[in-house]
Amino acid sequence: MLLSPGWHTLSMSFETVSEEVIRQERARAREIRQSAWWRNQIGKGQCYYCHERVHPNDLTMDHKTPIARGGRSTRHNIVPCCKVCNTDKKYLTLSEWIAQREDEGRSLACAAHLLN
């Protein structure tokens, strides 16, 4: 466990996820990417995390809890985000990433809504 500055505690232990589960979840994500629901999400043209306006073609699919960390490919765990946020978030869960960003003095637009 890693203690970050401030009151946040980040768990950096990873749940063991089998390659088979990862393969299945990635297949589900591909199916969702073809759905009307996903087209509607990216059609809004806004990053879930930073709330920046982004052309729908430039939005990526992100798992709030990554598949490798035990997340699933469901509508509640998948969000459209800009490439900058997706790259910055990496393998972190959403709560870990929010805490990291706050510790760095770079709060996320979505954090106020999610933590209140």
Secondary structure, DSSP 4 states (H G I P E B T S, - for coil): -EEPSTT-EE--------HHHHHHHHHHHHHHHTSHHHHHHHHT-B-TTT--B--GGGEEEEESS-GGGT---STTTEEEEEHHHHHHHTT--HHHHHHHHHHTT---HHHHHHH-
